[in-house]
Amino acid sequence: MSKSDEAKLRELRLAAKLRENLKRRKGQARARADADAQAPTAPNPQIGQDHDTGKTS
């Protein structure tokens, strides 16, 4: 196998790995976005507290 053939095969392997990596990362990003969209929002701890003392009113 010549050097140019080896270089072409290497490029093809790298391109395939990059495509796989991109698909995996996109899937992870979608999963995170879905989890964030479904997660309930945390209550605001400042609601019902006196701003000067921090005690509930």
ChimeraX commands (.cxc) that place a marker at each C-alpha (Angstrom):
marker #1 position 0.00,0.00,0.00 radius 0.5
marker #1 position 1.42,3.37,-0.96 radius 0.5
marker #1 position 1.75,6.37,1.32 radius 0.5
marker #1 position -1.04,8.20,-0.49 radius 0.5
marker #1 position -3.38,5.22,-0.06 radius 0.5
marker #1 position -2.55,5.07,3.64 radius 0.5
marker #1 position -3.19,8.79,3.97 radius 0.5
marker #1 position -6.56,8.46,2.24 radius 0.5
marker #1 position -7.57,5.57,4.50 radius 0.5
marker #1 position -6.48,7.54,7.54 radius 0.5
marker #1 position -8.55,10.53,6.42 radius 0.5
marker #1 position -11.58,8.30,5.89 radius 0.5
marker #1 position -11.18,6.75,9.35 radius 0.5
marker #1 position -10.79,10.16,10.96 radius 0.5
marker #1 position -13.80,11.54,9.12 radius 0.5
marker #1 position -15.90,8.58,10.26 radius 0.5
marker #1 position -14.77,9.03,13.87 radius 0.5
marker #1 position -15.57,12.74,13.73 radius 0.5
marker #1 position -19.07,12.01,12.43 radius 0.5
marker #1 position -19.64,9.46,15.21 radius 0.5
marker #1 position -18.36,11.91,17.82 radius 0.5
marker #1 position -20.60,14.68,16.51 radius 0.5
marker #1 position -23.67,12.41,16.58 radius 0.5
marker #1 position -22.84,11.33,20.14 radius 0.5
marker #1 position -22.34,14.91,21.32 radius 0.5
marker #1 position -25.58,16.06,19.68 radius 0.5
marker #1 position -27.43,13.22,21.38 radius 0.5
marker #1 position -25.96,14.19,24.74 radius 0.5
marker #1 position -26.92,17.83,24.19 radius 0.5
marker #1 position -30.48,16.83,23.29 radius 0.5
marker #1 position -30.72,14.64,26.39 radius 0.5
marker #1 position -29.50,17.51,28.59 radius 0.5
marker #1 position -31.95,19.92,26.99 radius 0.5
marker #1 position -34.82,17.47,27.48 radius 0.5
marker #1 position -33.83,16.90,31.11 radius 0.5
marker #1 position -33.64,20.65,31.73 radius 0.5
marker #1 position -37.03,21.18,30.11 radius 0.5
marker #1 position -38.65,18.47,32.25 radius 0.5
marker #1 position -36.96,19.37,35.55 radius 0.5
marker #1 position -39.13,21.31,37.96 radius 0.5
marker #1 position -37.89,24.74,38.84 radius 0.5
marker #1 position -36.43,25.17,42.30 radius 0.5
marker #1 position -38.39,27.42,44.64 radius 0.5
marker #1 position -36.92,30.83,45.26 radius 0.5
marker #1 position -35.49,30.81,48.81 radius 0.5
marker #1 position -35.90,34.60,49.06 radius 0.5
marker #1 position -39.70,34.50,48.83 radius 0.5
marker #1 position -41.32,35.11,52.21 radius 0.5
marker #1 position -38.16,36.32,53.92 radius 0.5
marker #1 position -37.53,39.72,55.40 radius 0.5
marker #1 position -34.67,41.13,53.36 radius 0.5
marker #1 position -33.08,42.88,56.37 radius 0.5
marker #1 position -33.07,40.01,58.86 radius 0.5
marker #1 position -33.50,36.95,56.64 radius 0.5
marker #1 position -36.34,35.72,58.88 radius 0.5
marker #1 position -39.64,34.56,57.44 radius 0.5
marker #1 position -42.47,36.99,57.91 radius 0.5
marker link #1:1,2 radius 0.2
marker link #1:2,3 radius 0.2
marker link #1:3,4 radius 0.2
marker link #1:4,5 radius 0.2
marker link #1:5,6 radius 0.2
marker link #1:6,7 radius 0.2
marker link #1:7,8 radius 0.2
marker link #1:8,9 radius 0.2
marker link #1:9,10 radius 0.2
marker link #1:10,11 radius 0.2
marker link #1:11,12 radius 0.2
marker link #1:12,13 radius 0.2
marker link #1:13,14 radius 0.2
marker link #1:14,15 radius 0.2
marker link #1:15,16 radius 0.2
marker link #1:16,17 radius 0.2
marker link #1:17,18 radius 0.2
marker link #1:18,19 radius 0.2
marker link #1:19,20 radius 0.2
marker link #1:20,21 radius 0.2
marker link #1:21,22 radius 0.2
marker link #1:22,23 radius 0.2
marker link #1:23,24 radius 0.2
marker link #1:24,25 radius 0.2
marker link #1:25,26 radius 0.2
marker link #1:26,27 radius 0.2
marker link #1:27,28 radius 0.2
marker link #1:28,29 radius 0.2
marker link #1:29,30 radius 0.2
marker link #1:30,31 radius 0.2
marker link #1:31,32 radius 0.2
marker link #1:32,33 radius 0.2
marker link #1:33,34 radius 0.2
marker link #1:34,35 radius 0.2
marker link #1:35,36 radius 0.2
marker link #1:36,37 radius 0.2
marker link #1:37,38 radius 0.2
marker link #1:38,39 radius 0.2
marker link #1:39,40 radius 0.2
marker link #1:40,41 radius 0.2
marker link #1:41,42 radius 0.2
marker link #1:42,43 radius 0.2
marker link #1:43,44 radius 0.2
marker link #1:44,45 radius 0.2
marker link #1:45,46 radius 0.2
marker link #1:46,47 radius 0.2
marker link #1:47,48 radius 0.2
marker link #1:48,49 radius 0.2
marker link #1:49,50 radius 0.2
marker link #1:50,51 radius 0.2
marker link #1:51,52 radius 0.2
marker link #1:52,53 radius 0.2
marker link #1:53,54 radius 0.2
marker link #1:54,55 radius 0.2
marker link #1:55,56 radius 0.2
marker link #1:56,57 radius 0.2
view
